[in-house]
Amino acid sequence: MTPISLSRAASPTHMCGSNKTSQTRLAASPSLAHAKRQALRQHMRERGGEILDWRPYCAVTMRKFLILWLLYFYTRSINVSGEESSPRLLFVFGDSYADTGNTPPGSTSAWSVPYGKFWPGTPVGRFSDGFVETDILAAALGMPSPTPYRLAQNMSISGGVNFAVGGSGVTYAYGTPPFQTQVGWFASMVEAGVFTPEDLNRALIFVSVVGNDYAAYNGSSLEGYSNLTHEVPLLIDLNLRTLYSLGARNFMVSSISPLDCLPRITALSGFTECQKNVTIDAVIASHNHFLGNRLENITRKLENSSVLYLQQTKSMRYVLNHLSEFNLTEGLKPCCVGNCGSVDEGGNPLYTVCENPETHFFWDGVHPTEAGWKAIVGLYNRPRFTWFARSLSSWFGSLRL
């Protein structure tokens, strides 16, 4: 398997506070570009109250994102499109596995040291030591990692928009905007004329709703969880159909993460084994089964739709059982052990951090390292790690022009 490689180089783009706007795919003509820029600015002014205003945020973090937000020119060793660049847009929805900076600074651990330790060397809102699944998946497709929604007013959206917010699900999970709210943000941009029908028809949609609804559930009975394993796939289905009604046709959807193998669970065994729990096993199996059935129904009932079901559960388990194949040495034990990102009243860290995150599969109690994500996404180009297409590359190559 060829490893996914991302260079850390980037090119300048339209940054916070500038009056210039970088070129985007929207700039087909000066008048069209102006109209769409105005539509985007008006949309963001109207929607800005839903999450923290990004103007002071931009002022604080501009230097960080100068490096971060043009991944468009990074070097890729996997490019399944067979092109140097792709004209398709990528829109991302979901949780912290996919979020690249939508949580407000200071609100989550992703904005605290040691997050971003491997890249770019400072916290930038990603729940990892470096890149997360969105970045790695985009690289594998030969696409730029899309701009976070909260920064879309001041940055190029030529690669698409990432609406994912850490902690979200299809319910309100941990109190962050759920999938349907994120779809609402997207709908408002579509209604404002920010994207053309062709943009939407050719775009790729990536959805990562992989466990927060279950982790945040307060019940304890198997019956309660059983009801939730019907409700969560149903709500994912309904939101995908809304996206379809808005013009989207191509969907990548992740199965649930292996909840029994997350470090916050395996800590009970000293990070030696995944927890054997009948309820957790039932939740994982039921969720993946019902979601698969609903995705299959979408492919049969929605004309010209194309769905790829990413078998994240299976991929993560495979990597954990074959660490050496991916140049990893630590599976269940995370690189950051403890209350990662937190400090006591004296400013002393309440965690310890390994020196070599590239050898660990997990970064913290829930999230993989960049190296872990490369291993997971790399498996999507092998048989049996995707449904409805042989692999990520074969699915991408089969999409309508």
N, C-alpha and C positions, 0 to 999 in steps of 0.2 A: 504493500500500500504506500503510495506516495504521500509524504507528510504535507499537511497544509502549512504554508509559510506566509507570514504577513510581515512586510517590512515596517519599520516604525517611521518611515519618511512620510511627509505630507506636504501638500501645497496650500498656499494661502487661499482663503475664500472670503466671502462677505462676512465680516465679524460684527460683534455687538458695537453699536454706536456709530457705525459708518453710514455715510449717505450713499455709498455706491452699492450696487447689487451685482453679484457675480453672475456670469452667464449660466443659464439653465436650459433644460429642454423646452421650457415654456417660451423661450425667446425665439419663436419661429419668425416673428416680425416685430419691429419696434413697438407698433401700436398694440399688438397682442400681448407682448411681454409687459408693457406698462399696465394694461387692463388687468392682467392676472396678478401682477405684483400688488396693485391697488386692492384687488379682491382679497388677496391673502392678508394684507395689512388690516383691512377692515374686519375680516373674519377673526384675526388674532386679537384685535382690540375688543371685539364683542365677546370672545371666549376667554379672555385673559383672567377673568375673575374666578374661573373654575380651579385653577391652580395658581401658585404664587406668580406674581408679575415677574417677568424675566429680565426687565431692564436693569435693576440693581444686581440681579443674579449674573447677568452678562458682564457687568463691570467688574465683578469680583473674580469671575472665572475665565475671562477672555484669554489669558495667556495659556491656561490649561487646554482650552479648546482650540487654540490656534494649532496645536500639535494634533489634537484628537480628531477634529471633525472633517478633515479631508483624507479619508482612507481611499478616496477614488484612485489615487495614483500609487497605492501600495503594490509591491511585487507579490504575485500569486504563483505558487507551484501547482495548485489545483485550479483549473478553470474549466468546468464542465460545459460551458457554452461553446467552447472552441473559438471564442472571439476575444480580442484584447479588451473590449468593453462591450457592455450590453445596453441597448436602448430601453430595456424594460425598467419599470419602477418596482421597488420593494416596499410593501407596507407591512408593519409588524404590530401585533397585538398580543397582550398577555401580561406576564409576570416578571419577576426578577431574573429569570433565566434569559430573558430577551431584552430587558430594560437596559438602555445605554445612556441614561441620564435624565429621566423624567421625574424622579422623586426630587422634591425641593432640597437644596443644599442644607445640611444640618439635620434633616429629618430622619435619615436612616444611616446605618453603619457604612453604606457604600460611599459616603462622603467623608469618612474618617480614615486616618492611618490605621492599619497598613493596607487598606484596599488600594489597588492600582500599583502595588509594590513592584511587580515585574514590568509593567508598562501602564502609564507613562512615567511611573515613579512617584505619583501623587494621586490622591483620590479624585475620581472624576464622575462618580455616580454609577459605576459598574460594580456589580456584586461579584467580584473576582479579583485575582491578582493582576489581571490584564484584560484581554478581550473576552467577550461572552459569546453565547451561542449565535446571536444575531450576526455579529462580526464574522465569525468563522463560517457560518452558512452563506453569508453574502459573498465572502471570498471564494468559497467553493463554486459558486454560481458565476463568478467573474463580475460581480456587481459591487458598488460601494456600499458600505454600511449606512443605512438611511439616517437622516438627521432626526434627533429627538423632537417630538411635537412641541415641547416648551421652548425650543430654540428656532422653530421654523420661520419666525418672523424675520430673524436676523441672519439666517444662513441659507445656503443653497439647498433646495430640495430636489435637485436634479436626479438624485438616486432614490427618492421616495421619502417616507416619513415613518418614524418609529413611535407608536402610540403606547407601547407597553409600559406599565408602571409596577415597580417592585411591590410585592405583597398582595397583588390583585388576583381575582378569580372571576367566576361568573356571578357569585354573590358578592357582598361587600367584603368578605374574607377578613382582612386585617384593616379595613377602613379606607383603603385606597381605591381609586376609581376602577370599577370592574370592567370586564370585557365590553358590556353593552354601552357603558359611558364612553369608552375609547372609540367604539364604532360610531357613537354620536358625534364625537369630534371629527372623525373622518367624513361623516355625512355632511357636516357643516362646510367642510372644505370643498367637497364635491358640489354642493348646492351653490357655493360662492363662485364656482367656475374656475377653481385653482387647477383642476385636472381635466383634460379632454376625455371624451368617450373612448378614444383610441388608447390614451394612457391607461385607463381603467381596464379595458379589455385585454391589454397585453401585460398588465401588472401581475406581480406575484404577491400573494398574501401569505404571511407566516403567522401561525397562532400557537402560542405557548401558554396553555392553561394546565398546569401539571401537578397540582396538589394542594394549593392554599385553601381551597374550599373545604377539603377534608381535614387539613391540619388545624383550621380555625374552628371546626365544628365542636360545639360544647357537649354534645351527647356522648353516651358511652355504649348504647345498645347496638347490636348488629343490625337490628331492624331500622334504626335511624340512619345508619351509614348506608344501608341498602337503598333506602329512599333517595339518599343523596346521589348514589351512583346512577340513578335514573335521571335525576334533576340536572346534574352538572352536564352530562352529554347532551341533554335536550336543549339547554340554554346555549351551549356551544353551537349546536345545530341551528338554532333560531338566529343567532348572530351571523353565522356564515351565510344564511339565506338573505339576511338584510344586506350584507356586503355584496352578494350576487345581484340583488335588486338595484344596487347603486352602480353596477357595471362590472364588478370584479368577476373573474372566471377561473383563476388558477390559485389553488389553495394547498398549502403545506400545513399539516396539523400534527402536533406532537402527542404521543401517548403520555400517560402519567409517569412521573419519576418513580423509581423503586423506593417507596417510602420506608420500607423496612431496612434499607441499607444506608440511609442518610446518617452522617456522623452524630447528629444530635440524638439519634436513636441508638446507634451502635456504641456510643460512649458508655452505656450501661454495662457493656461487656469488655470495656477497655479497648474498643475499636478492633475487636478480634473477629466478630461475625455479625451478619445481618440478623435482625431480631426475628425469631420464629413466633408469629402471631396470627392466629386464624382470622381475626377481624381485618388486619392490614392486608393479608393475602387476598381476602374476599373483595376488599375495596379495589385493589389494583386490578384483579382479574375482571371484576364486573365493569368497572369504569372503561377499561380498554375494550372489552367486548361490546358494550352498548355504544360507545363512541364509534367503533369500527362499523357497526351496523348502520348508524346514522350517516356516516361519511359515504358508505356504499350507496345508500339511498339517494344522497345528493348527486353522486355520479350518474345514477340511472334516471333521475327525475328532472334535474336542471340542465337544460340544453346547453351544449358547448362548455359545460363545466369540466374541470380537471382537478382531481384531488390526489395528493400524495400523503399517505398516513405514515409518519415517521415513528418507527418503533423505538422510542427513547428508553422505555423500560428494558427491553431486550438488549439494546446497545450498551446501556450503562452496566448491566449485569455482566455482559460479555467482557467489557474492559476490566471490570473488577476481578474477573476470573482469569484474565490473560494479561496481567500487567506488563510483563517483560516484552510482549509483542509491541507495546507502545512506548517502550523505554521509560516505564514508570516503576517505582519501587514501593510506593505507599498507596494502598487502596482505600481502606475505610478510615484511617487516621488522617484528619485534615492537616494542611500546612499551618493554619491558624487555629490553635486550640484554646478554648476558653470563651469568654464573652468578647468575641473579635470586634475590634473597633471601639471598645469602651475603656474608660480609665476611671480610677478612683478619685476621691476628692483632692488628693495630692498630685493628680496628673499621671499616676503610675498605671501602666497598661494592665488590664485584667485578662490578658491573654499572652501566649507565647507564639512566635512565628518561626517557621523553619527557614533555613538559609537557601533551600533549593526547591521552590514551589514547582519547578518544571518536572520534578520526579513524583509529585503527589497528584492523585486523581481529584481529591476534594480540596477546596480552598478553606472553607469554613464548615459550619454545621449543616449546611444545606446545599451550597453551590460548588460546582466543579471549578478547578483551576483552568487557565487558558489551555494548558496541556491536556487536561481532561476533555475539554470541549473539542479540541482538535481530534482526539481519538474517537469521540462519539460521532461527530459529523462525518469523519472519514469512513465510518462503518456504513453510513447511508449510501455509499457508492459500492457496497457489496450486496450480493443477493441475500434475501431473507431479513433484511433490516428495514425494509419499507413495504407497504401494502399498496396495491392498485398500480404499481409499476415495479419493474425489476430493481431499480435503483434511482437515486436522485438524478444522476446524469441522464439515464434513459428517459425519465419523466420529463426533464427539462428539454431534452432534445425533441420530444414528441409534441411540444406545445405549438399551437397555431401561431403563425407569424403575425 
